[in-house]
Amino acid sequence: MTATAIAPTAGNPLLQAWLTPHATPPFDAIKPEHFLPAFEQAFADHAAEVAAIANDPAAPDFANTIVALERAGKLLNKVSAVFYALVSAHSSPELLAIDSEVSLRQARHWNPILMNAVLFGRVALLHQRRADLKLTPEQTRLLERTYTRFHRAGAGLDQAAKARMAAVNERLAQLGTAFSHHLLADEQAWSLELGAADRDGLPESFVAAAEAAAAERGQPGKAVVTLSRSSVEPFLKESGRRDLREKVFKAFVARGDNGDANDNNATIVEILALREESAGLLSYPTYAAYRLEDSMARTPQAVRDLLERVWRPALKATLADRDALQALVAEEGGNFALAPWDWRYYAEKLRRRRADFDDAAIKPYLMLDNMIAAAFDCATRLFGLTFAERKDIPVWHADVRVWEVKDAAGKHKALFYGDYFARPSKRSGAWMTSLRDQQTLDGEVAPLILNVMNFSKGAAGLPALLSPDDARTLFHEFGHALHGMLSNVTYPSLSGTSVFTDFVELPSQLYEHWQEQPQVLRAFARHYQTGEPLPDDLLQRFLAARKFGQGFATVEFVSSALLDLEFHSQPAEASRDVGAFERRELAKIGMPAEIALRHRPTQFAHIFSGDHYASGYYSYMWSEVMDADAFGAFEEAGDIFDPAVAKRLHDDIYSSGGSREPDEAYIAFRGRKPEPDALLRGRGLLDTPEAA
C-alpha cells in the first residue's frame, strides 16, 4: 500500500476505542490519512485470526471454526464500513485515490482466506456432519451459508485454478472501482446553467432546487441542472425548452460513454470476460448461472420467464401511450417525431388531461421533513419504534441528521443516519448501508444504519420539496433501514439485509405501499407555505393517477434487467462492442426508440461498479411479486396497521435477517407462496390479453 503516504498509527481514531455516544464513528476526527494505516492493521489482525482458526490443533467444531470466523475481522469490518460510507456519500480526491488502492488490497486479503484449503476442510467436514451436530436452526443456516461462501469462492479448486481465480478477483476489484470513479467524474464535471430565458415551464420549486445545486457547486446566485436523477427527471418533465431537454437527456445517458478518460466501455468488456472466466473455473456454463444458483430464482430461465411475462403487457401499454403522446405533439402543432427527451414532458401533459393531475400540484405538500416524519410514524404504528433526533452524534457532513431509535419498551434499538441532499462529493442514486450491524454473539450490539439520497435542496430559508417519486424513494430506503434496525439474530453474517439479492428488496418495496395510503397522506402531506392539509380532491386525483405511465416505467426497468441478464448469459465475446450489443438486444425485444434504458451499460453501477446486482437487477421485480402480494395481507385484514399482521411481518421478514430460507420466511408471514399476478395487478397491467 504505497500510493498514499502511511501516517503513524499513534492518534489514529480508527485504531482507538470510540468514546462517542453509542460508540459511533468520530467523523469529526477521521481524516483521509488515517485509513491506510488502519487498513494495514486490520488486514494483519484478521489474517492472524484466520490463521489461528485454520491451524487450530483441536478437531473442528462449530465453536472453534464457524463461530470463530464470525468473531474474526472486527477491526476490518469497522474500518471498511466507515471508509466505504465516506467514499460513496462524501468523497474527495484523496479518498478516491485510497479507494483505488484499497479495493485491490481487499481482494488480495480475502482471496487466500476464502481459498484456504485447510480452513475449507474444517468447514466442509462440519457441513458434512451437520445433521449430527445438534445445531439450532440459525446455527444450521450459518453453517450452510459459510460453506456455500467458501465453495463458491473457489476453495475446492486445484492450486492452478485458485491462483487464476485470485488474479481474476483482484482485477475485477480494480475494474469495479474504476467504473464507479469514472461515473462520478462525469457526473461532477457536467452542469447546465439556466438563464432567465431557459426556465420556461419550470415550477418555482425546481428553480429553487437548481439555485441550491449551484450554490453547492460554488456558483451562488446561479441555477443549474446537474446529472443527478432528482434534477434530470423533473427537468425533462417540466421544461418547455425542447432544445434544453435534448441537451440534458443526452448528457445524462452519455455518462461513462464519451470516449474520454472516463469512458467505461473497455472496462465493461474486461469485466464481462473475467466474470465469464471465473464462472468457468467453477464449472458453470455462464456467469448468470453461477450467480443465480444462490438466489431465490435459481436459474436464468426463471428470471427470463418472469421478465418476459411482465414485458409483453407493459410493451403493449407503452406503445398505446406512445401513439397518444405523438398525437398530442401533432395537436400542439409540433412537426417532429416523439424522442426520448420528449416522453416525460408530453406524458405529464397527457396525465393532466386524463387524470387531471400533475406532480407539480402535489409537490408543495410533500415536504422532506414531513415525509421523514411519515416514515417514522408508520414504523411506530407497525412496530412500536420511536425516533428522537440526536445532535451529539458526529457526522460526515453538516446536512446529515441522526435519530436514536427505541423499541416499544423504550429500549435503545439503533441509530439512524439520514443524508438526504445531492452534492458533488456524493455518488448518484439512493441507498441504505450500515456502519455497524446488529448481533448478539458477544452481548447485544445495536446497529448504526444509514439512508443516503440525492434530493434537491430548497432555496435559502425554504424547505426541500419532494416529487411523488422522491417520497416513494424515501420510504423504499427506509424499508431497507428497518430491515437493518429490526434485525434480531445472533451472528453478524446473518444480520439485517444479509439475504438473497432477490429477497432483499422485499422489505423496502413493501414499505413503499404505506407512503401512498390516504390516511398517511392526509396526516403528513401539508402545504409548505400555509400548513394546509392535502385537499381531498387532489388526493383522490393523485391516487387515481398512480397507474398512469406504468407501461413506460415497466419497460424502462425490464429492458435494463433483460440486458443485464443477456450480458451475463451470452459469451463475453458477443459484447466486445458494448454499444452494438445494447442496440442488438433492445431490437430483439422490440424496445421503443422513444424510451431509453433506465440504466445504459456505461452507467449501470448496479452491475458493473461491483458484482452485488450482476445478473441480479431483476431482483426488484422478483421482490415486487412478493411485496404486492404481502401488502394484500394488510388489505385483507381491513387495517393497514393491523397488529397481528404487523407482528408476523416483524417476526418473519424484518427481524429474521438471513437466519432462514427466504421462501420459508415469506410463507411463514403470508401463509402461502406469493401470487404472481399481484405484480401485474398492482401495475395496472393485468387486464391485457398478453397478461392472461
BELJOBEL-V362954 format. One record per pair of residues at least 6 apart in sequence whose ideal C-beta (glycine too) atoms are under 7 Angstrom apart, sorted by the first residue. I is the first residue (numbers start at 1). J is the second residue. Records with the same first field share a line. If there is no record, write none. Layout:
# BELJOBEL-V362954
I=J, J
This chain:
# BELJOBEL-V362954
1=36, 40, 101, 105
3=97, 101
4=36, 97, 98, 101
6=36, 37, 40
7=33, 34, 37
9=15, 37, 41
12=34, 37, 38
13=26, 29, 30, 34
14=30, 34, 35, 38, 79, 82
15=38, 41
18=24, 25, 26
20=26, 394
21=392, 393
22=415, 446
24=393, 394, 415, 448
25=82, 394, 435
26=394
27=394, 395, 396
28=394
30=82
32=92, 94, 95, 98
35=83, 98
36=98
38=79
39=79, 102, 105
41=75
42=75, 76, 79
43=76, 105, 109
45=75
46=72, 73, 76
49=72, 73
50=72, 113, 119
53=65, 68, 69, 72, 119
54=116, 118, 119
56=64
58=64
60=122, 125, 126
62=126, 133, 135, 139, 143
65=122, 123, 126
66=126, 142, 143, 146
69=146
70=441, 491, 492, 493
71=441
81=434, 435, 436
82=435
83=102
85=433, 435, 450
86=95, 396
87=95, 99
88=427, 452
89=396, 419, 426, 452
90=396, 397, 425, 426
91=184, 425
92=425
96=181
99=177
100=177
103=173, 174, 177
104=170, 173, 174
106=173
107=169, 170, 173
108=170
111=166, 169
114=150, 153, 155
115=153, 154, 155, 162, 165, 166
116=155
117=155
120=150, 155, 156
123=146, 147, 150
124=147
126=133, 143
127=143, 147
130=140, 143
135=143
137=660
138=489, 490, 491, 494, 659
141=494, 659, 660
142=491, 493, 494
145=493, 658
148=294
152=294
154=161, 162, 165, 281, 282
157=165, 281
161=281
164=281
165=278, 281
168=274, 277, 278
171=274
172=271, 274
175=267, 270, 271
176=608, 609, 610
178=267
179=264, 267, 608, 609
180=427, 605, 609
182=256, 262, 264
183=255, 256, 603, 605
184=427
185=262
186=255, 256, 262
187=227, 255, 428
188=424
190=227, 251
191=217, 224, 225, 226
192=224, 225, 244, 247, 248
193=222, 224
194=210, 223, 224, 225
198=241, 244
199=207
200=239, 240, 241
201=238, 239, 240
202=238, 239
203=238, 360
205=363, 364, 465
206=234, 238
207=223
208=458, 459, 462
209=456, 457, 458
210=223, 224, 225
211=223, 459
212=456, 457, 458, 459
213=224, 226, 231, 422, 456
214=220, 222, 223, 224
216=423, 424
217=224, 424
225=231, 232, 235, 248
226=422
227=251, 252, 255
228=422, 428, 454
229=428, 454
230=422, 454, 455, 456, 470
231=456
232=248, 252
233=344
234=467
235=248
236=245, 248, 249, 341, 344, 345
237=344, 345, 348, 359
238=360
239=245, 345
242=342
245=341, 345
246=341
249=340, 341
253=596, 600
255=602, 603
256=262, 263, 264, 602, 603
257=263, 264, 265, 600, 602
264=602
265=578, 602
268=578, 601, 602, 608
269=575, 576, 578
271=608
272=567, 572, 575
273=572
275=287, 568, 614
276=287, 571, 572
279=286, 287, 289, 290
282=290
284=290
286=568, 569
287=568, 615
288=300, 565, 568, 569, 615
289=300
291=614, 615, 616
292=298, 299, 300, 303, 615
295=500, 501, 502, 616
296=500, 502, 503, 622, 662, 663
297=303, 502, 622
300=565, 569
303=565, 618
304=565
306=618, 621, 622
307=558, 561, 562, 618, 621
310=554, 558, 621, 679, 680
311=558, 589
312=690
313=680, 685, 688, 690, 691
314=551, 554, 555, 558, 685
315=555, 590
316=688, 690
317=550, 551, 685, 688
318=551, 552, 555, 592, 595
319=592
321=551, 552
322=338, 592, 594
324=350
325=338, 343, 346, 347, 350
326=338
328=346, 349, 350
329=336, 338, 346
338=346, 594
339=594
340=594, 595, 596
343=552, 594, 595
347=549, 552
348=358
351=357, 358, 545, 548, 549
352=358
354=548
355=541, 544, 545, 548
356=541
357=541, 542, 545
359=467, 468
361=538
362=468, 538, 542
363=465, 466, 467
364=465, 527, 528
365=525, 526, 527, 534
366=465, 466, 471, 525
367=463, 465, 528
368=420, 455, 463, 464, 466
369=463
370=524, 525, 526
371=466, 471, 474, 524
372=418
373=524
374=515, 520, 524
375=474, 475, 478
376=387
378=514, 520
379=385, 482
380=386
381=641
382=641, 646
383=486, 646, 650
384=407, 408
385=405, 406, 407, 413
386=406
387=403, 405
388=403, 404
389=401, 403
390=402, 403, 404
393=402, 415
395=402
397=419
399=419, 420, 421
400=417, 418, 419
401=418
402=415, 416, 417
403=416
404=412, 415
405=413, 414, 415, 416, 485
406=412, 413
407=413
412=446
413=446, 485
414=446, 447, 449, 485
415=448
416=449, 481, 485
417=449, 450
418=451
419=450, 452
420=453, 455
421=455, 457
422=454, 455, 456
426=454
428=454
429=454
430=452, 453, 454, 473, 477
431=452, 477
432=449, 450, 451, 477, 480, 481, 484
433=450
434=447, 448, 449, 450, 484, 496
435=448, 450
436=445, 447, 448
437=447, 492, 495, 496
438=445, 446, 447, 487, 489, 495, 496
439=445, 489, 490, 491, 492, 495
440=490
441=490, 491, 492
447=484, 485, 487, 496
449=481, 484, 485
451=477, 478, 481
453=473, 474, 477
455=464, 466, 470
456=464
457=464
458=464, 465
463=528
465=528
466=474
471=515
472=512, 515
475=511, 512, 514, 515
476=508, 509, 511, 512
477=508
478=511
479=507, 508, 509, 510, 511, 512
480=497, 507, 508
482=507, 511, 654
483=496, 497, 507, 654
484=496, 497
486=650, 654, 655
487=495, 496, 655, 657
488=655
489=495, 657, 659
494=657, 658, 659
495=657
496=657
497=504
498=657, 658
499=657, 658, 662
500=662
501=612, 613, 616, 619
502=616, 619, 622, 623
503=623, 662
505=619, 620, 623
506=623, 626, 627, 653
507=653, 654
509=623, 624, 627
510=627, 630, 631
513=631
514=520, 640
516=546
517=640
518=539, 543
521=534, 539
522=533, 534, 539
525=533, 534
526=532, 533
547=683, 684
550=683, 684, 685
552=595
554=683, 685
555=595
556=595, 597, 598
557=598, 621
558=621
559=586, 589, 591, 597
560=597, 598, 599, 617
561=617, 618, 621
562=589
563=582, 585, 597
564=607, 615, 617
565=615, 618
566=585
567=575
568=614, 615
574=581
575=581
578=601
582=601
599=606
606=613, 617
607=613, 614, 617
613=619
624=679
625=674, 676, 678, 679
626=666, 674
628=678, 679, 682
629=670, 674, 675, 678
630=669, 670
632=678
633=645, 670
634=640, 642, 645
637=645
648=669
649=669
652=665, 668, 669
653=665, 669
656=665
666=674
667=673
677=686
680=686, 691
685=691
